[in-house]
Amino acid sequence: MRSVFQRDRDRIIHSTAFRRLKHKTQVFVHHEGDHYRTRLTHSIEVAQIARSIARALGLDEDLAEAVALAHDLGHPPFGHAGEEALDEAMAPFGGFDHNEQTFRILVSLERRYAEFDGLNLTWECLEAIAKHNGPLEGPGAGAKARARGVPASIARYAAEAQDLELAGWPGAEAQVAALADDIAYNNHDIDDGLRAGLFPLEDLASVPLTGEVIGIVSARYPGLEPTRLIHESVRRLIDRMVSDLIEETRRRLDGAKPQSVDDIRRLGGPVVAFSEEMRDKERALKRFLFTRMYRHERVMGAAGEAKQVVRQLFDAYLTEPELLPAEWRANAPAAHSPETARLVADYIAGMTDLYAFDAYRRLTGSTSP
């Protein structure tokens, strides 16, 4: 009754890691409020945008949706602050990267099925997750990939299980999912930042893309109440970015004339992309959000507390593996060993914000970091 990519999507939705996204935050920690995005709502928004783009381009919607729903499964609690803390703690043991962690979940850490570990997804879906941000080797690899090298789990899987063609570009559906991620978080961070009062609507007037759209909405609906003005502007921003991406991708496809999926992987660059003008505007928006939202003192204060929680949990479990739950403790060979460090990272990365705070309180007896 289902295609293989529909089966991929369904296994992702039914996974434990997917359910935990409900209580993993993006920018704001759990006690900030009920209306801010979580990793779960973000993933659903990415999947909706990815399906729309894939449909318009005649791609496989189910594959694009599966990749979109899975792309953040490996994020630890507390968003990027949690990832930075785990990466620092794991520095002597190979570091921590949420893309690699997502891959580990999909191929080994989910243990629900009788015949295999992981979710036994298709090659296309695993390739898309492994190369979420482009090639990991060769001339197409990005600066981060070149600096860190191929993550150990992905390199081992590609060598021992299936060749993931790490030097090639991923398929078009994977590229769609990656840019749908950018579209979703840029726009919902505008929405969340405005609702949180981190910056006023007027400050977005100086940002090229947002200034244009807010001006149009304000002129068409004078006196519109702020919440409606924000939502109307954000939905139009998403529409502009999606429309631009579809138009530019069609232009690139017309020029490249690929005859197969393999042709797309061998093009030497992405086929799914924004126009140069939109790319410049999107970068300006990211710069605004970085300085006015992600580096806001309120966000940075919460991030500092989150990092302290993650780091103290890691140090405690690494030093005393007997503090781990029984099913995890049984697989921890020795304190301070690389194997125990990776196991501890897996355990902490699977925590929700709420569970991490509770674990911290149980270990320290403190009600706050």
N, C-alpha and C positions, 0 to 999 in steps of 0.2 A: 504493500500500500504506500510505501514511502521510497523516495529516492535516497541514495546514500548520503547526500548532503542534508536532507531532512532528518535522517537518523542522527547525523552528527549534531545538528541543532538540538534535537530532542534530548540526546544524552547530556549535552551541556546544560540545558535548562533543569534537568533532573539531578544534576550533580550537587554534592554537598557544598563545594566551593562557590557555586552560583548562588545558592541560598544565602550564604554568609555575606554576600555583597550588600545585602539589605542594611547591615549595620557596620559597613565600612564607608568612611566618609571621603569626600573629595578634597574640600578646602576647610570646611568647618567641622569641628569635632561634634560628637553626638549630642551634647547638651545645648548646643547653640539654638536649635529649633527644629521643628518637624518639616518645614517646607523647603529646606535646602537639599540640593542633590546629594545622593549617596552613590556609591559605585554601581548599585543595582539600577537605580533610575537613569544614571548616565549610560549604562550599557544598553538599556532599552531604547533610549533616545538615539544612540549611535546606530542600533540595529534598524530603527525606523528610517533614518536618513540613508543608511546603506542600501536598504531594500528599494527605496524610491529611486536612487541613482542607478542601481543595477537594472531595475525594470526599464528605465528610460534608455539605457545603453544596450539593452538586449542581452545582459549577462545573466548568470545563474543567481537568482535572488536568494535561494536557500543557502548557498555557499557564502555569499556576502553576509547574510544574517548570522550564520553560525560563527564566522570569524569575529563579527562585531560583538556578539554576546559573550564570546570567550576571551576577548583581548585583555580584560583586566582581572581575570581570575586570580592571578598571582600577586596582586597588590596586597601588601601587609596592612594592618590597621593604621589609621591616622594619615592616610594619603601619602603625599611625597615626603612629609616629615618622617613617617615611619620607615619608608624605604631608605632614606638617607641614613637614619640611625642604624638600620640593619646592615647596610652596605659598609658603614664605618666599622661596625662590630665584626663583620665577616671579612674585613680586609686581609687579615693574615691567612684566611682560608679560601681565597678566590673571589671574595666579594659577593654581593647580592644584587640581582637585577630582576625586576618584576616580570619582564618578558620571558626570561629563562624560567622563572618560577611558574609562570602560566604553562609553559611547555612541560615542566616536570609534573604538574598536576594532571595534564592531559595524557601523559604517557606512563605515569607510575604512581603518583601519590593518591589519586582517587582509587579506592579499593572496594568496589561494590559488586563486581561481576564475578561469576564463578570461573570463567575461563581465561581471564586476563586482568592485569593491573591497568590502571588508567581507564580511558574511555574508548580505546580502540577506534580512533577517528580515521577518516580518509587521509591519504597522503597529501591531498590538496589543502586540507584544513590545517594539518600540522605544519606544512611548508609555509602557509600564510602566517601562522603564529610565530614560527621561528624567524621569519624575515619580515616581521610586522612593520619595521621602518626601513626596509630595503635590504640589499645584499649584505651578508656578514663577512664576505671575503672578496678579494679581487678589486678592480678599479671602481666598481660601483658602491663599495662599502663606504658608509658615512664616517665622519670623524670619530664618533663614539665607538663604532664597531672596530675601527682600526686601532684605537687606543687600548681597548679592553680585550680585543681578540674574540674569537668565537667562544661563547659560554660553554663550559665544560660539558654540561648535560646535553646540549644540542650537538656538540662535536662528537660526543660518544655515540649518541643515537644515530647520527648521520654515518658514522663509520661502521657501526655494528648492526643496525637494524635496516634503515632505509636511507639512501642518498637523497638529501634534501636540496641538492644543487645550490649550495650556500653562496656561490658567486653570482648566481643569476637573479634577475628580478622576480618577485612573486607574480602570480597570476593577476589578472585585472580585478577580480573580486576582492583579493587581499588589498590591492591598492585603493579600491573604493572604500573598504572598511577603515583603512588608516586615515584617509582624509575625512571620512564621516566622523571619525573621532575628533579631529581638529575642529570641524564645524560645530559639533555638539558642545565640546567643552568651552570653546571661545564664547559661544552665545549663552550657554547657561551660566557661565561665570559672570557675564555682564548682568544677567538677571539676578543671580544670587548676591553679587556685589552691591547692586543698587538696593535690593531688599534689605541687606544688612547695614546699609548706610555707610559703607566703606568709601564711597565717592558719590557726589551728586550727579544727577542726569546731565546737568549743564556742562560738566567737565568732559563728557563724551563728545561734545560739539566740535572739539578741536581734533578729534581722531577722524581721519578721512571717511572711512566707511560708515561708522556709526553716526557721525555728524550729518552726513547726507540723508540717511534714512530717518533719523529723528526729526530733522528739519521738514521732510516731506510729510511725515505723520502729524507733526504739530500744526503744519499749515492746513492740512486737509481736515483735521479734527480739532479746531481751536477750543481750548478750555477742557480738553480730555483729562479725566482724573489720572494721577500718576501711575497707578497700577495698570490701568488699561493702556496708557501710553507706552510703558515699558514692554508689556506683552506684545502689543501691536508692532513695536519697533523690532523686537527680537525675532518675531516670526518673519518679518520682511527681510531682516538680515540673513536668516537661514535661507530664505528663498533666493536671495541674490547670490549667496555663495554656492548653493547647489546648482543654480542655473548656469553660473559661470563655469563651474567644474564640468558639467555635462557638455557645454558648448566647446570648451577647450579640449576635452577628451575626444569628442567627435572629430575635431580638427586634426588631432594627432593620429587618430585611427585612419582617417582619410589619407593622411600623408604616408603612414607606415604600411598600410594595406596588409595587415597580418592575416595569414590564412589558417593559423592554428594557435592554440594556447602557447605552444612552445615558441612560436614566433614572437609573442609578446614578452616571454621570458628572456629572449635573446636580443631585444631591441637596444640594450645598452643604456636604457634610462626609463623612467616611468612613462606610461601612456596615459594614466589617470592623473590629472593635474589641474591646478588653477591657471588662469591666464597670468601673464606677467604683472598686469595692472592689479588684479585681485591678490596676487601673492604679496605684492608690496603693501597693499592695504591690510592684509591679514597680519603681516609682520608688525605693522604699526599698532594694530589692535593688541597683539601679544605683548608688545613693549609697554603699552598702557596698563594692561592687566598685571604685568609683572611688577611694575613700580607702585601702582595704586592699590592693588589687591593682594597679591601673593607676598609682598613685602610690607604690608600694612602692619602697624605695631600690634593690633589685636590678633591678626593671623599669626604673626611671628611669635607672640607670647604663647599662644596655644600650641604652636609647633614645637617650641622649646620644651614645654611640659611633656608633649607626646614623645619626643626623642628621649627624654629622661626615662620615661616609663619603659620604652622598648629596650633601651640600653641596659637598664638595671635588670629587666627580665632575662635578657640574653646572658649577662654576666652571672646571674644567679644559677640559671639552668646549666650553663657550661661548667661552672665550678662544682655544682652539686646536681648531677643528672637524676639523683633519686627524688628530686622535687618534681620531676615530670610525672604526668599520669602513667599508670602501669603499662598501657599498651605502647607508649613512647619510650618509657624507661627501659623496657625489655630490649630495645634495639640500640641503646646508647652504650658503646663499648667502654669508654673511659672518660673521665673528666679532662677537658681541654684538648681532646683529640680532634683532628679535622672531621672525622666521621660524626662525632657528637655535635660539633659546631654546626654542621650542615643539618643534622636532625633538629637541633634547637631552632635554627632559622626556619625550617619547614613548619615547626610547631607554632612559632610566633607569627609567621606570615599568614597562617590559617586563622588567626584570632580576629574577632571583630573588635571594634573600639571598646564596646562594653565589656567584653570578656577580658581584654588586655588590662583595662582599669581594675577589674575585679581581681585578676591574678596578681597585679601589682600590690593591691591592698592586702591580699592574703599573705604575700611574701614579706612585705615591709611593715604591715600594721598601720600604715599611713593612709589618711583619707584623701591626700592630694600629693602630686609629685613635688 
